[in-house]
Amino acid sequence: MKVIVPSPLLSYTVKREVEAEGRSLAELFSDLDRRFPGIAFRVVDEQGALRPHMRVFVNGAQVRELGLALSPADEVQLIQALSGG
């Protein structure tokens, strides 16, 4: 499936759009980490949850559950939220 990568993570993928596989978001991030070592740690914390500053959209709908089922036709977009002032 197509994964759209935010600018802060382009140092891992080089490309804005990459392909990855997985039946769930957790599997998708594992596949991304296999293809682009280190990227999953930037998205998922040590407890296996999405990091607070990361937003994930599947087919345009924001999701937070890593167990969410995915299909090969889905589009996943990662967005890194900005904070501060």
URNORJO-V315185 format. One record per residue. N is the residue number from 1. RES is the residue in one letter. OMEGA is omega in radians with two decimals (999 if undefined). D_CENTER is the distance of its C-alpha to the mean C-alpha in whole Angstrom. Layout:
# URNORJO-V315185
N;RES;OMEGA;D_CENTER / N;RES;OMEGA;D_CENTER
This chain:
# URNORJO-V315185
1;M;-3.13;12 / 2;K;3.07;11 / 3;V;3.12;7 / 4;I;-2.99;8 / 5;V;3.11;7 / 6;P;-3.11;9 / 7;S;-3.13;13 / 8;P;3.14;12 / 9;L;-3.13;10 / 10;L;3.08;12 / 11;S;3.09;14 / 12;Y;-2.99;12 / 13;T;-3.06;12 / 14;V;-3.11;15 / 15;K;3.12;14 / 16;R;3.13;12 / 17;E;3.11;11 / 18;V;3.08;11 / 19;E;3.08;11 / 20;A;-3.12;10 / 21;E;3.06;11 / 22;G;3.09;11 / 23;R;3.10;13 / 24;S;3.08;11 / 25;L;3.13;8 / 26;A;3.11;9 / 27;E;3.10;10 / 28;L;3.14;7 / 29;F;3.06;6 / 30;S;3.11;10 / 31;D;3.08;10 / 32;L;-3.12;8 / 33;D;3.07;10 / 34;R;-3.12;13 / 35;R;-3.08;13 / 36;F;-3.02;12 / 37;P;3.10;13 / 38;G;-3.06;12 / 39;I;-3.10;8 / 40;A;-3.14;7 / 41;F;3.11;10 / 42;R;-3.09;9 / 43;V;-3.07;6 / 44;V;-3.11;8 / 45;D;-3.09;12 / 46;E;3.11;15 / 47;Q;3.12;16 / 48;G;3.11;13 / 49;A;3.06;12 / 50;L;3.08;9 / 51;R;-3.06;11 / 52;P;-3.09;13 / 53;H;-3.14;12 / 54;M;3.04;8 / 55;R;3.14;8 / 56;V;3.10;6 / 57;F;3.06;9 / 58;V;-3.10;10 / 59;N;3.07;13 / 60;G;-3.14;13 / 61;A;-3.14;14 / 62;Q;3.13;12 / 63;V;3.08;11 / 64;R;-3.04;11 / 65;E;-3.11;12 / 66;L;3.10;10 / 67;G;-3.12;13 / 68;L;3.13;12 / 69;A;3.12;14 / 70;L;3.02;12 / 71;S;-3.11;15 / 72;P;-3.12;15 / 73;A;-3.10;16 / 74;D;3.02;13 / 75;E;-3.13;11 / 76;V;3.12;7 / 77;Q;3.08;7 / 78;L;3.11;5 / 79;I;3.09;8 / 80;Q;-3.12;10 / 81;A;3.09;13 / 82;L;3.09;16 / 83;S;-3.12;19 / 84;G;-3.11;23 / 85;G;999;26
